Amino acid sequence: MRIARISSKTTAEVKDPVDLSALELVIEKYKNKKGNLIPLLQATQNIFGYIPMEAFGKISKETGLKLSDMYGVATFYAQFRLNPAGKYIIKVCHGTACHVQNANTITDSLEEALKIKDGETTEDGIFTLESVACLGCCSLAPVMMIGDETYGKLTGNQAVKIIKNIRIRENN
């Protein structure tokens, strides 16, 4: 299976400083509540679209949560991102039904067309490519999702054509 949990990008590549003032209300809401770690991380990601490294420090300092605990949870669960994602997140299913129906070809074709690897974002910030364990659409295998749109019974060429059409719309 192709699922990789740690991105090859380093957070040092993110150049713009992050305004952490938006975290004030979130931290105040969860500061002294039991089981606050995941809600704090979720709220942080809702604000920024990912969890900036600077946010870990601020949350740790103001709540007393250990950096190692926060980072451990953020890297364990697939819902959390440590780097900004593209405008369109392409999720290619690699569950059993999709794997048997050659989902690897779809991912390989998209990697080649987008010039990125699984888990990366295109330089223009339009697309992020992710392999996922299951999208729950086994009867449509192989499947990819872009946002809320599901595309099934795909070939590599069909997947690339969908991406090219989105890019054309973005450039107009």
C-alpha positions as a Markdown table, in Angstrom:
| # | Residue | x | y | z |
|---|---|---|---|---|
| 1 | Met | 0.0 | 0.0 | 0.0 |
| 2 | Arg | 1.2 | 3.5 | -0.8 |
| 3 | Ile | 0.1 | 5.4 | 2.3 |
| 4 | Ala | 2.9 | 7.7 | 3.5 |
| 5 | Arg | 2.4 | 9.7 | 6.7 |
| 6 | Ile | 5.3 | 12.1 | 6.7 |
| 7 | Ser | 5.5 | 14.6 | 3.9 |
| 8 | Ser | 8.8 | 15.1 | 2.1 |
| 9 | Lys | 8.4 | 18.8 | 2.4 |
| 10 | Thr | 10.0 | 20.5 | 5.3 |
| 11 | Thr | 8.2 | 23.3 | 7.2 |
| 12 | Ala | 11.2 | 25.6 | 6.5 |
| 13 | Glu | 9.9 | 25.9 | 3.0 |
| 14 | Val | 6.9 | 27.9 | 4.3 |
| 15 | Lys | 8.1 | 31.5 | 4.0 |
| 16 | Asp | 5.3 | 33.7 | 5.1 |
| 17 | Pro | 5.2 | 34.4 | 8.9 |
| 18 | Val | 2.1 | 33.1 | 10.5 |
| 19 | Asp | -0.2 | 35.4 | 12.5 |
| 20 | Leu | -1.0 | 33.3 | 15.6 |
| 21 | Ser | -3.4 | 35.8 | 17.1 |
| 22 | Ala | -6.3 | 33.8 | 15.6 |
| 23 | Leu | -5.4 | 31.0 | 18.1 |
| 24 | Glu | -6.2 | 33.2 | 21.1 |
| 25 | Leu | -9.9 | 32.3 | 21.3 |
| 26 | Val | -9.3 | 28.6 | 20.5 |
| 27 | Ile | -6.7 | 28.3 | 23.2 |
| 28 | Glu | -9.0 | 30.1 | 25.7 |
| 29 | Lys | -11.9 | 27.8 | 24.8 |
| 30 | Tyr | -9.9 | 24.5 | 25.3 |
| 31 | Lys | -7.2 | 25.6 | 27.7 |
| 32 | Asn | -8.3 | 23.8 | 30.9 |
| 33 | Lys | -10.5 | 21.1 | 29.4 |
| 34 | Lys | -9.7 | 17.4 | 29.6 |
| 35 | Gly | -9.0 | 15.8 | 26.2 |
| 36 | Asn | -8.3 | 19.1 | 24.6 |
| 37 | Leu | -5.3 | 18.0 | 22.4 |
| 38 | Ile | -7.2 | 16.9 | 19.3 |
| 39 | Pro | -9.9 | 19.7 | 19.4 |
| 40 | Leu | -7.0 | 22.2 | 19.6 |
| 41 | Leu | -5.2 | 20.7 | 16.7 |
| 42 | Gln | -8.5 | 20.5 | 14.7 |
| 43 | Ala | -9.4 | 24.1 | 15.4 |
| 44 | Thr | -5.8 | 25.2 | 14.5 |
| 45 | Gln | -6.0 | 23.4 | 11.2 |
| 46 | Asn | -9.5 | 25.0 | 10.5 |
| 47 | Ile | -7.9 | 28.4 | 11.0 |
| 48 | Phe | -4.8 | 28.0 | 8.9 |
| 49 | Gly | -5.7 | 25.1 | 6.6 |
| 50 | Tyr | -2.8 | 23.2 | 8.2 |
| 51 | Ile | -0.9 | 23.2 | 11.5 |
| 52 | Pro | 2.0 | 25.6 | 11.4 |
| 53 | Met | 5.0 | 24.7 | 13.4 |
| 54 | Glu | 4.8 | 28.0 | 15.3 |
| 55 | Ala | 1.3 | 27.1 | 16.4 |
| 56 | Phe | 2.6 | 24.0 | 18.3 |
| 57 | Gly | 4.9 | 26.3 | 20.3 |
| 58 | Lys | 2.1 | 28.7 | 21.2 |
| 59 | Ile | -0.4 | 26.0 | 22.1 |
| 60 | Ser | 2.2 | 24.2 | 24.2 |
| 61 | Lys | 3.3 | 27.4 | 26.0 |
| 62 | Glu | -0.3 | 28.5 | 26.8 |
| 63 | Thr | -1.9 | 25.1 | 27.7 |
| 64 | Gly | 1.0 | 23.1 | 29.1 |
| 65 | Leu | 0.6 | 20.3 | 26.5 |
| 66 | Lys | 3.9 | 18.7 | 25.5 |
| 67 | Leu | 5.2 | 19.4 | 22.1 |
| 68 | Ser | 6.1 | 15.7 | 21.6 |
| 69 | Asp | 2.5 | 14.7 | 22.4 |
| 70 | Met | 1.0 | 17.2 | 20.0 |
| 71 | Tyr | 3.4 | 16.4 | 17.2 |
| 72 | Gly | 2.8 | 12.7 | 17.8 |
| 73 | Val | -0.9 | 13.1 | 17.4 |
| 74 | Ala | -0.6 | 15.4 | 14.4 |
| 75 | Thr | 1.6 | 13.0 | 12.5 |
| 76 | Phe | -0.3 | 9.9 | 13.5 |
| 77 | Tyr | -3.8 | 11.0 | 12.2 |
| 78 | Ala | -4.3 | 11.4 | 8.5 |
| 79 | Gln | -6.7 | 14.4 | 9.1 |
| 80 | Phe | -3.9 | 16.7 | 10.2 |
| 81 | Arg | -1.5 | 18.6 | 7.8 |
| 82 | Leu | 1.8 | 20.1 | 8.7 |
| 83 | Asn | 2.2 | 21.9 | 5.4 |
| 84 | Pro | -0.2 | 24.1 | 3.4 |
| 85 | Ala | -2.4 | 22.1 | 0.9 |
| 86 | Gly | -3.3 | 23.0 | -2.6 |
| 87 | Lys | -6.6 | 24.5 | -3.6 |
| 88 | Tyr | -7.7 | 21.1 | -4.9 |
| 89 | Ile | -6.8 | 18.0 | -2.8 |
| 90 | Ile | -6.7 | 14.9 | -5.0 |
| 91 | Lys | -7.3 | 11.8 | -3.0 |
| 92 | Val | -6.6 | 8.5 | -4.8 |
| 93 | Cys | -8.0 | 5.5 | -3.1 |
| 94 | His | -5.6 | 2.6 | -2.5 |
| 95 | Gly | -8.0 | 0.4 | -0.5 |
| 96 | Thr | -8.3 | -3.3 | -1.5 |
| 97 | Ala | -10.9 | -2.9 | -4.3 |
| 98 | Cys | -9.1 | 0.1 | -5.8 |
| 99 | His | -5.6 | -1.5 | -5.4 |
| 100 | Val | -6.8 | -4.7 | -7.3 |
| 101 | Gln | -8.3 | -2.4 | -10.0 |
| 102 | Asn | -4.8 | -0.8 | -10.5 |
| 103 | Ala | -5.0 | 2.4 | -8.4 |
| 104 | Asn | -1.2 | 2.6 | -8.6 |
| 105 | Thr | -1.6 | 3.5 | -12.3 |
| 106 | Ile | -3.8 | 6.5 | -11.4 |
| 107 | Thr | -1.3 | 7.8 | -8.8 |
| 108 | Asp | 1.6 | 7.2 | -11.1 |
| 109 | Ser | -0.1 | 9.1 | -14.0 |
| 110 | Leu | -1.0 | 12.0 | -11.7 |
| 111 | Glu | 2.5 | 12.2 | -10.3 |
| 112 | Glu | 3.9 | 12.4 | -13.8 |
| 113 | Ala | 1.4 | 15.0 | -15.0 |
| 114 | Leu | 1.6 | 17.2 | -12.0 |
| 115 | Lys | 5.4 | 16.7 | -11.5 |
| 116 | Ile | 4.9 | 16.0 | -7.8 |
| 117 | Lys | 5.1 | 12.9 | -5.6 |
| 118 | Asp | 2.4 | 11.5 | -3.4 |
| 119 | Gly | 1.8 | 13.8 | -0.5 |
| 120 | Glu | 3.2 | 16.9 | -2.2 |
| 121 | Thr | 1.6 | 20.1 | -3.6 |
| 122 | Thr | 2.3 | 21.6 | -7.0 |
| 123 | Glu | 4.5 | 24.7 | -7.1 |
| 124 | Asp | 1.5 | 26.9 | -8.1 |
| 125 | Gly | -0.4 | 25.7 | -5.0 |
| 126 | Ile | -3.3 | 24.4 | -7.1 |
| 127 | Phe | -3.1 | 20.6 | -6.4 |
| 128 | Thr | -2.1 | 18.4 | -3.5 |
| 129 | Leu | -1.9 | 14.6 | -4.3 |
| 130 | Glu | -2.7 | 12.1 | -1.5 |
| 131 | Ser | -3.0 | 8.4 | -1.5 |
| 132 | Val | -5.7 | 7.3 | 1.0 |
| 133 | Ala | -6.6 | 4.0 | 2.6 |
| 134 | Cys | -10.2 | 4.0 | 1.5 |
| 135 | Leu | -12.8 | 6.4 | 0.1 |
| 136 | Gly | -15.8 | 4.0 | 0.7 |
| 137 | Cys | -16.7 | 3.8 | -3.0 |
| 138 | Cys | -15.6 | 0.2 | -3.7 |
| 139 | Ser | -18.2 | -0.4 | -6.5 |
| 140 | Leu | -16.6 | 2.5 | -8.4 |
| 141 | Ala | -13.0 | 1.2 | -8.1 |
| 142 | Pro | -10.5 | 2.6 | -8.9 |
| 143 | Val | -11.6 | 6.0 | -7.5 |
| 144 | Met | -10.3 | 9.4 | -6.8 |
| 145 | Met | -11.9 | 12.4 | -5.1 |
| 146 | Ile | -11.3 | 16.1 | -5.7 |
| 147 | Gly | -13.0 | 18.1 | -3.0 |
| 148 | Asp | -16.5 | 16.6 | -2.8 |
| 149 | Glu | -16.5 | 15.2 | -6.4 |
| 150 | Thr | -16.0 | 11.5 | -6.8 |
| 151 | Tyr | -14.6 | 10.0 | -10.0 |
| 152 | Gly | -14.8 | 6.3 | -10.5 |
| 153 | Lys | -13.9 | 3.5 | -12.9 |
| 154 | Leu | -10.8 | 5.5 | -13.8 |
| 155 | Thr | -7.8 | 4.9 | -15.9 |
| 156 | Gly | -4.6 | 6.9 | -15.5 |
| 157 | Asn | -5.4 | 8.9 | -18.7 |
| 158 | Gln | -8.9 | 9.8 | -17.5 |
| 159 | Ala | -7.5 | 11.0 | -14.2 |
| 160 | Val | -5.0 | 13.2 | -15.9 |
| 161 | Lys | -7.7 | 14.6 | -18.2 |
| 162 | Ile | -9.8 | 15.6 | -15.2 |
| 163 | Ile | -6.8 | 17.4 | -13.7 |
| 164 | Lys | -6.0 | 19.2 | -17.0 |
| 165 | Asn | -9.7 | 20.4 | -17.2 |
| 166 | Ile | -9.5 | 21.8 | -13.7 |
| 167 | Arg | -6.2 | 23.6 | -14.5 |
| 168 | Ile | -7.8 | 25.1 | -17.7 |
| 169 | Arg | -10.8 | 26.4 | -15.6 |
| 170 | Glu | -8.3 | 27.8 | -13.0 |
| 171 | Asn | -6.4 | 29.7 | -15.7 |
| 172 | Asn | -9.5 | 31.3 | -17.2 |
